[in-house]
Amino acid sequence: MIRYLLGIALITACLTACAGDPPAVGTAAPDFNLQDQNGEWHKLTDYHGTWLAVYFYPKDDTPGCTTEACNFRDNIYQFQAIGAEIVGISLDDVASHKEFATKYKLPFTLLADTGGTVADEYGVLTDYKLMKIASRQTFLVNPDGVIVKHYDEVDPETHTAQVLVDIQAYMAEAKPAAG
């Protein structure tokens, strides 16, 4: 019963502590300029012309975040085969991302949003007063930089497969019909 009440309190705290509304589907994805796990800078415009999964997650090397990252890792060849990119973003710093990526052999970009600015722009910043984190949410961005899907509820176990299916469906819709 105590666990149940603590869970309800945590959910309530998140609902009251979360940032503003995320950008709407059909609008331009908010730009970013962040360092990856190797200290290299990345902007949204670097991915122009490519399908992009931008996934926000709470913390490096925690159970749910590790599961989600490893599932993206395990499906990386399927994403690459269709020309899609994956970018993970959390409030962890470059060194933490480097350790996390090395430990789990993550072959995609992890961006350090240490100030929470990008998480705030995407409406996923959660402020617990003692600690800020990005809530686990994903945005699919088309090659023109427009958000085509927002996942506000993510199951780390199954999310990667759903993102892959959805990108493929959007790609199929975007192809002109043969005449």
N, C-alpha and C positions, 0 to 999 in steps of 0.2 A: 504494500500500500504506500509506503514511504517513497519507493522508487517511482511509482505511478505519479504521486504528487510532485516529486522533483522534476519528472519529465514534463508535466503540465506547466510547472513554473518556468522551466527552461524554454519551452515553446512560446509561452506568453512573453517572456523577456525578449526573445528573438523578434517576435512580432512588433513589440514596442521599440526595440533597439535598432531594427533594420533601417537602412537608408531609404531614400525616396524611391519613386517608381523606376523600374528598369526602362530602358528605351523600348519603344513599341516595335513589334514586328512590322516590317515595311519601311522603317526609318534607317538612316545611316548609322552604322555602328560607331560609338564614340572612339575617337582616335586614342592611341596610347604611344608612349615613348619610354620604354622600360628596358632594363638590363636583364639578360638571360643568365643561366647558370655558369656561363663562361665569361661574363662581364661584357658581352657584346650587346649593343643597343638594337631594339626592334620597334618599329612603328607599324600601325595597322596598314599603312600604304605599302609597306614591304610585301604584303600578301595580295595586293591588287591583282586580279586575274585568276585567283585561286579560291577554291572553296575552303573555308576555315572554320574549325570548331574551336571556339574560345571557351575553355572551361575554367571556372573559378572553383577553388577548393580551400578549406579552412587552414590546413597545417601540414607541412612536410612530415613524412614518416609517421603518420598516425594511421590507425587501422583502415578506416573508410577511404582516406585519401590515397593510401598505398594500394588498396584494392583497385580503385578507379584508375590510378596512374598505370598500374601493371596491366590492366585490361586494355588501355590505350596502347601500351607497349606491345602486348601480345597480338594486337590487330593492326600494327603499324603498316605491314605490307599491303593489307587490304586498302587502307587509306591512301598509301602511296600509289597503288595501282590505279586508283581513280583520280589521282592528282589533287587530293585533299590534304590539308595541313592541320596539325593539332598544336594548340598553344595553351599551356596551363598557367594560371595566374593565382598567386596567393600573396599574402602580406609578409611572407618569409623573405629573408635577405638573400643576396647572391650566394654567399657561402653555404647557407642552408640548402638552397636549391642544388648547388654543386654536389654536396654530400648525398642528398636524396637521389639525384639523377645517377650518380656513380654507383651507389649502393644497389639500386634496382635496374641499372642499365637502361635508363629511359632515353630513347632515341629521338625525342622531340623537345621543343623549346619550353622551358619553365621561366616565367617572367616574375621579377621581384617588384611588387607594388608596395614597398615598405611604408609609404605614407598613406596608403589606402585611397589615393585619389582616383585611380582607374576603377577600383571596386565601387567607389561611391558613384562615379559617373554611370556605371552599369546597374546601379541600384542594388548591389549585393553586399555592401559593407554592413557588418553587424558590430555594434559598439556595446560591449559589456562593461563599460567604464574602466575596468581594470585591464581589459584586453580587447583589441579589435581583431576581427577575422573576416574573411570573405565567405559568404554562405555558398554552399555547393549548388551552383547553377551553371548552365551552359547556354551559349548563344551560337547559332549557326549563321555564318556570314557568307553571302554569295560573292562571286568574283567582282561585283561592282561595289562591295563594301556595305551592302544592305543586309540587315538582320532579317532572316527568313523564318527562324524558329527560335523560341526561348523555352528552355526546360527549367522550370522553377522548382520542380521536384525531381531529384536525381537519386536513383538506386545505384550505388557504386558497382554492384555486381552485374547489372544488365545494361547500364547506360551506354557504354561504348558500342555495343551491338545495335542499339536503337539509333544512335547518332549516325552510324555507318549506313543503315537502311534508309534513314531519312535523307541523307546527302545524296544517295543514289537515286531516290525518288525525285528529289528536286532537280537533279541533273537531267533525268529523263524528261521531266516536264519542260525544261529549258531548251531541249533540242527541238529544232523546227521539224515539222512533219515532212516526210518525203513526198514530193509532188509529182 
